[in-house]
Amino acid sequence: MAAERFQGPILLTASREELLEHCIKLYQENQKLKEDIERLKEQLKIPPKIRKEQEKKQSRSRPLPPERWGRKPGHPGITRPKPLSIDREVQQTLKACPDCRGRLSEPQEVTEHIQEDIIPAQVMVSRYLRYRYWCRGCKKIVSAPYAPDEVPCGYLGPMALITMAILKYHHGLPGNKIREVFRDLAGLKVSEGAIAQALQRLSYWLKVEVGVVAEALRRSPFVHLDETGWKVNGANHWLWAMVNERLAYYEIHPSRGSKIARALLGENFKGTLISDFYSAYNKLGSRQQKCLVHLLREMRQLRQRDPTQDFLLPYRKLKRIIQDALRLNERRQNLGPIVFNRRKELLNERLISFGCSVQSHKDWKRLSARILKHHKSILAFLDVPGLPSNNNAAERSIRGHVIIRNRSYQNRTQKGAEAHSTLTSLIRSLELQEKNPLGELAHAYLRHRQGNQEPILFAKA
């Protein structure tokens, strides 16, 4: 150390430059020690429980070494389950010994090997001949009806069209990838422009089905509403999602204002709206439930950024109120109505008291004002049995759109945006009802192309 060099009488014989250098080094060491002291003081302010959570999080971020991958040595073996049916059986026999060409006895044993494979798709070209006849009674020419699987005036069949829609709107493949899939796996040649136009025509004929979905959601006891950024020909738009546990409806608009949310819900919406804390939803007059997951996530992020005691005290208090409310909702069936209502009122009083309390931390000043403003919408799930306390359904419903947004330029035209809204609404709704979109949409498309104008997919929605 520099301090060890100049001690005692040696300081009197050192030059001015050496003394100055010595002072600078001592100053630097002093500053470093002060920084270490401040860092240790900050660590002491963090409660042990929070410090352990942070250490656990840091340890999880480190990848496991290769020797810890997979299951432990000696675990029971796991293999693919055998299929219930066999489509083809291949028998391999020998007429002579492969080594000495000698005679062989009868088979002593048989080893079995099960293998599953896929059959490559192929294009099936169909020619439909519709005969026309002269009717002597009507005095006119009459034609035979369309075949059950015939698309009038269409060059691509229903299965090809619906497969395009599923590849694009469910699996998130762009047009050039869909073209390659059709060419390489099925031998069907189709251009990107033809795919885009075919999907627009498909959405036109299935538009009647989407209206049923929207009306059913507006009659639902509750709906989830959310929005995410989108682009149409490079211009900023918003993709709106209105969903419940069985149906999903999407629209793309250039606005993110409350007028779009009001138009989606309709004038006669009597249910409960579940959403995040975006201000556009505050102007809607319906009963609302704010997403508690959004609130807890924001609180957790703020705690990680500022784990001081000034922030942690209100954090624990509000988190305890929310956890007590969720626990009370889970125990609803085990409590009598009088006990449940009394506990619910106590939770409402605790929440209002928290919103009215004076906060010194800047983040809690903002959050407590939000709590006070939306206190009726934060615990609304306690008033309506079966009402979700989060907006996870809407978050999950727009996840596929976010993937498509990251992989493509979204839509180039307004017709493309309408096709996206229509087809994603139908595919997502069928998935929520655990139906096969390929077969259901192909059947509905054929019926509509052959003259049926009534909705058939969600007739009982």
N, C-alpha and C positions, 0 to 999 in steps of 0.2 A: 504493500500500500504506500501511497505517496506520503501519508502522515508519518510513517515509520522512518522515512529518510531524514526528516528535519526534526530533531529532538534536542533539547538542552541547548548547550552553547553553540551547536552547529548552526542554529538559526541566525546567530549573530554574524557568522562568516559567509552565509549564502548571499548570492547576488540578488539584485532587485527582480530580474527576470525569473529566477528560480523560485523566489517567494511568490510572485504573481501566479506562476503556473501551479504552485502548490495550493494556493487559495482557490483557484478555479476547480481543481480536482476535488477539494473538500466540499465546495459548493455543489458540485454535481452529485457527490455521494450523499450529501444531505437531502437534496431534492428527491433522489431515488428512495431514500428511507422514508421520507414524508409520504410519497405515493404508496409505498407498501403499507404504511400505517393506515392511510385512508381506505385502501382496498380491504384491509382486515376489518376495519370498523364497519364498512358496508356489509361484509359477510356476517358480522355479528348481528346486524339488524334483521337479517333474514331468519325467520323462524326455522328450527331444525327440520320440521316436517316439509316445508317448502324446499329447503336446501337438499333434502334427500330426494325429493321428486326431480329437482333439476339434475342431480347427479345420476339418477336412474335414466332420465331422458338422454343425457350425454352418453351413458354406457350403451343404450339401445341403438344409438346412431352408429356405433362401431360394428362392422360386419362380423359374423361368427367365423371362426377359423374353420378350414375344411374338415378337420377331424370331428367337428360338432354338427356337421350337416346331416340331415335325414334322421331316421330313427336310431335308437340305441342298438348296438350289436346284440344279436340273439333274439330279436323280436320275431313274432310269427310272420310267416311269409304272406304277402298279399298279391293276388293276381287278378286279371280281368275275369269277371263272371262269365260262365258259358252261356251262349245264346239258347233261347228256348226252342228254336227250330233250326233244322239243317236244310239248306236249299240245294246243296250239291255234295255228293260224296265221291271221292277219288280213291281207288284202291291200287296200291303199288305192290306188285308181286314179282317173284323171281322164278325163272324156269331152270336155271343152273347156277352153281356157285360162281360168284363174280371173281374169285381168286383162282380156283383150280378147274373150273368148268365141270365139276362133278355133279352127280345127281343129288337132288334135295328131297327131304322127307315132306310130310304134310306140315303146314304152318304150326309152329309151336306156340306163338303168341302174336298179338297185334298191338302195336303202339298207336295211340290216337293223338292227333294234332288238330286243334280247331283254329281256323283262320278266318277273320272277317275282312272283307274288302268292299270297295264301291265299284259299281258298273259305270263306266264313262257315259255321260249323256250324249245323245245324238239328236240331230234335227229331224223332225218328222214333217214332211211336206204333204199337206192334204189338199185335194182338189174337190170342191163341192159343186155338184151339178144339180141345179134346181130346175126341174122341168115345169114348163108352162103349158096350160091346156085351154081349149075353148069350151066354155060352158054354154050349152044350148039353152039352159033355163034362164041364166042371167044375161046371156048375149054379150059376154065379155071374156077376156083372157084372165085366167087365174094361175097363180104360181104356188108351187110346193113351199112349205115353211122352211125356215132356216134350220140347219142341223143343231142339235143341242150344244155342241162345242164350237159353233161357227160364229166368228165376229163379223157382222155385216160390214163390207167395204174395208175390212182391216187386213193388212198384210202380215201382221204378227199375231200369234195366238195369245189367249189369255194367260197361259202359264208363263210364257216368255215376258209378257208385260208386267205381271205381278212379281216375277223374279227380279226384274229390273228395279221395281219400286222397293223391294225388301233389301236388295243389295245397296241401294243408294241411301234410303231413309232409315234403315235399321242398322246395317253394318257400316254405314258411313263411307262407302266407296265412291270416288268421283267417276265421272263419265268415261274417262279413258281406261280406268281399271275395269269397269263393267264391260266395256267393249272387249278387253283382253280376256276376261273370264268367259264370255260367250264364245269368243273365237277359239280359245285354247282348250276349253273343257267340253264344248258342245259343237264346235264347228259352225256356229252361226255368225255370219258377218253382218255387223250393223255399225253405223257411224255414231259419233258422239252427238251430232245434231239430231239424228233420228231418235236416239234415246231420249234426249230432252223433249222433243216434240211429242213422242209417244207418251211420256209421263204426264205432260200437260193435257193431252186428250184423255188419258185414263182418269185424271183428277176431275175433268169436266163431267164425265159420266157417273162418277161416284160422289159428286157434290151433294146429291140429295141425301146421302147417308150421314154426312157431317151435320146437317141441320138437326137431325134427330139427336145426335150426341150433345150439341149445344143446348137444345131445349131440355133434355134430361138433366143436364148439369144445373141449369137454372132452377129446376124443381127439386134439386137435391137438398137434404137437410144442412149440408155444409160443402163448401168447395175450397180448394187450395188455389191461390193465385200467385204467380211469380212472372218475372220477365228477365230477359237477357239480351245483350247487344247482338245486332244482326246487320247485314249490309245487303242492299239491293242496287246492283250496278255501281258499287262503290260508295253509295250514300248511306249514312247512318240510319238504321231502323231499329226496331225492337221486336223481339219475338215474345209474345205473351202466351202463357200456359194457364189453362183453367182445368183442374183435374179433381177427381175424387178416387175412391178405392177401386172403381170399375170403369171409369171413362176418362178420356183425355181429349182436350180441344185446344188447338193452337191457332193463333192469328199473328200476322206480321204487319206492323204499322210504323209509320215514320215518327210517331209520337210516343212518349212515355208518360203522358199526363193522365189525370184521373178520369177524363172523359172516355178514354179507351177502356179502363177498368169498369166504368159504369155501363158502357155499351155491351161489354162481355157478359156482365151479370144480368143485364136487362132491368127494366123499370120495376118489375114485380118480384124481384128476388126477396124471398122471406127467410132464407137460411142464414148460416153463419159463415163469414168470410175468414179464412185462415191465411195469414200473410206475414211478411216481415214488417219492419218498422219504417218502410219507405213512405214518405209523406203523401204521395198520391192516394194512398188507400185511406188516409184520415178523412178525406172529404166525402167518403161514401157513408150513407146513413144506416147501413145494415149492422147487425151484431157482428163483432169481430173477435178473433182470438189471435193474439200476436205470438210469433214463434219463439218459444222459450229456448230452443237450441241456438238461435241467432243471438239471443241475449247472453246466454252462458258462454258462448264462444267468444263474444266481444269482451266479456269480463275476464275470461282466461287469458286472452291476448294482452289485455292491459296489465294483468297481474305479472305476466312474464316480462313485460317491459319495465314495470316499476313495482318490484316486490317489497317495497318499504311498508313499515307498520301503518303509516298514514293511509295507505291504500288498502291494506289487508283487512282492517277492522270492518269497514262497510262491505267489503267483498264477502267476508264470511257471513255477515248478517243477512245480506240479500240472498246469497246462495242457500242458506239454511231455510229461508222462507220458501224459495222455489222447491227445494227438496221436500219440505214438509207438505207442500201442496200436491206434488206428484205422488207422494206416499199416501196421502189421504184419498186421492183419486183411485189408487190401486185397491184400497181397502173399502171402497164405496159399498160393495155388496155385503160386507161383514158388519157394517154399522147401521144402526137405525136412522131414520130420517131426521129425528130431533138431534141426535148426537152429531150426525154429519153436518147439518146446517149450522149448529153452534160452532163447530171447528172451522167451517168455511168462513163464517163471519169473523172469527178471531184472526184467520189468515188475511182477510181483507183489511182488517184494522191494522195489522202489523205492516202490511204493504203500504197503506196510506201513510202510516207513521214514518216509515222509512223515506217515502217521497217528500214528506214535509220537513224532515230533519235537515239541519244546517251542516253542510259539508265544507271542509277546508281544501280537499283535493280537487283540482280542476276537472279531472275526468268524472269524479263522482258528483260534482255540481251538475254536469251535463246529464249523467245517467239518472240521477235522482229526479231531475225535472221531467225526463222521459217517463220514469216510473209513475210519477204523479199524474201526468197527462193521460197515460194509457192504463191506469190501474184497473179499470173495468175489463179491459181486453186482455190483460195478462193472466187472470185467473178465471176467464170465462168458461174454460173446460170443466170447471167444478159445477157450473150451473146446468150444463147440458151433458147428460150421460152419453158416453161413446164419442165425444168430441175430441179429436187429437189436440195435443198441446204444442205441436210443432208443425212446421211446413215442409217436412222431409219428403212428402209425396210429390210436391211441386219441384223440389230440388232434384229428385231422381228423374222426374219426367223431362227436364230440360238438359240432363247430362248428355244424352245422345246428340242433341242439337249443338252443344258446345264442342263435342268431338268433330262433328261435321264442319263447324265453323273453323276449327283449327286446321282442317285438312283441305279446305276449298275456299273459293271466293264467295261462298254462299249463293246468292241468286243474281242473275244478270238482268232479268226482266220481272215485271209485275206478275205476269202469268206464271213464271217459274216460282215466285214466292207463294202464289195461291196454290200451285200444285204441291209445294212443300208443306204448306199448312194442312191441306186436305188429306194427303196420303199419310203424313205422320200422325194425324189425329186418328185415322182409322186403324193403322197398324198398332199404335200404342194401346188403343182401346181394346182391340182384340187380344193383345198380349195380356192386359190386365184381367180379362175374362177367361184366360187360359184357353183360347181358341187358336186354331191354326190360321194365321193370316193368309198363307198361300192359297189354301183351298177356299176359304170364306170369301176373300176378295175376288178370286177368279170366278166363283159362282155368281156373286153379285154383279160383277162387270158384264158377264154374258147376259144375265137377265135384263139389265138396263139397256144394253146395246140392242137387244131383240125386242124392245118396246115397252118393257115394264117400267113405269115411272114411280112406283111406290117403294119406299125404303124397306129393305129386307134384312139387313145385318143386325140392327138393334131395334127391331119392331117392338120389343117388350122393355126397352130401356126406360 
